[in-house]
Amino acid sequence: MLHIKCPHCGMRSQNEFAYGGDATVKRPELNKEVSDQDWDNFIYNRKSLRGKHKELWHHISGCRQWIKVERDTATHEIFKTVKANEEI
Amino acid sequence: MQKYSIFSLIKNAFSNHQNWDLAWKDPTPKKEYDVVIIGGGGHGLATAYYLAKEHNITNVAIIEKGWIGGGNVGRNTTIIRSNFMYDENALFSEFGMDLWRKMSQDLNYNVMFSPRGIINLAHSDAQMNIYARRGNSMRLNGIDAVLLNREEVKEIIPMADFSDNVRFPIFGALMQPSAGTARHDAVAWGYARQADSMGVDIIQNCEVTGFDIVGGKIQGVRTSRGDIKVKKIGLCVAGSTNILAEKLNMTLPVEAHLLQACVSEPVKPVLDNVVTFGAGHFYISQSDKGEMVMGGDLDGYNSYAQRGNLPTLQHVLTEGIAMMPFLSKLKMLRTWGGIMDMSMDGSPIIDKTHIEGLYLNCGWCYGGFKAIPASGWTFAHTIAQDRVHKLNEGYSLSRFNTGHLLDEKGLGTKTWIS
């Protein structure tokens, strides 16, 4: 089982979290011209890296805050967790 | 090639089965091929087989990083079905069902195809309505579908929980009687043996390290066992799709996720069919050895680990016990995991790409095994003719751009949310 250190609550079990996917994906800026390609990249296309992967998790059965986690997708080692509004 | 039959079996019995031919050779890669298939799983092996059989292209190599049958083709729960509602999925899968029925004779290899029927349980009136609709759609496409009421389901699977105080009572089910299972290893070995006999080189323990692309055209592939000149490459590497896409500077609507399966200790025959739980994601069948073969949800986060995590397994088996309480008495024999290439609408991609000579086969999500023959057949057509077949027209890569999604399961852009 993964143990994820919530930046707000401390070390918690994976059971308390919901996964939110790639944290590096950026929504195209509002009120600007958006190409189909930009939109595809935001909605569908993913790198799905093997190794270090920056991702979102939702502490849904805890403080209910979204957080960012850097995790190895092959070994599941967690390197770093930060608040959602911080850079990882 | 040595033909397998009762006579060859008897003949070889006299020499204590010491003189059987090797099922496939272990060649060193040549300098040049007409087609290179990357990925020696079920789909890759079937593609090479149909390239040779249907299109007479035999100067083909299959490059496999590990070994034949070591990936998802040896890790799945062996379920074969075509109970889809959308035309694209239904016609493609039903074409595959025909190939499954003929496969043992076609390959001269007993794949133990067992059309035992799949039963999708319904747990509410609304779900019965949905299943009736899906069943009707299936029948319009020539696929067998039977809507069962509670009593009829009870006749077939009396060991399921039909008591009054369950959280998810069984209202009925949709059954596809022609669905079933097959011996998954035999499928890989059967395709490998036939492909090899027609001149395909199966190159194992050979990792792709890069591609030679000049002016937007494939010129070759670089591997751990030397460079190979080739004009056409078929990529069907399932869970490793994103890794190879990165080497091609492509970003695809696919993510790698882990799916677990497990088997119980072997018990006497108790379950004749494949049964799925309708109030969650759990499916079960009984293998010929007597083990209960079970699976369900993804672990839920990007993973290349090929091994699972307990919370998901516990969640899946909780559903199993809710459906068939006797399962709680069984001991678990093995659990394992495989890496799924989860596409963003839950349907696969079999298409050409913007790189000339590069063909893509990926995004099989939970349903790769059953698709092996149809996927191999259509992918071989796509590569040989340099155009998609009518059967895989709907599985285009551009559908994510044009909005023609095949969201059969209604899971939207995140198939791993369930």
Interface residues (C-beta under 8 A of the other chain):
Chain A: M1 L2 Q14 N15 A18 Y19 G21 D22 D36 Q37 D40 N41 I43 Y44 N45 R46 K47 S48 L49 R50 H53 E55 R71 T73 A74 T75 H76
Chain B: N242 I243 E246 T251 L252 P253 V254 E255 A256 G300 Y301 N302 S303 Y304 A305 N309 L310 P311 M344 F400 N401 T413 K414 W416
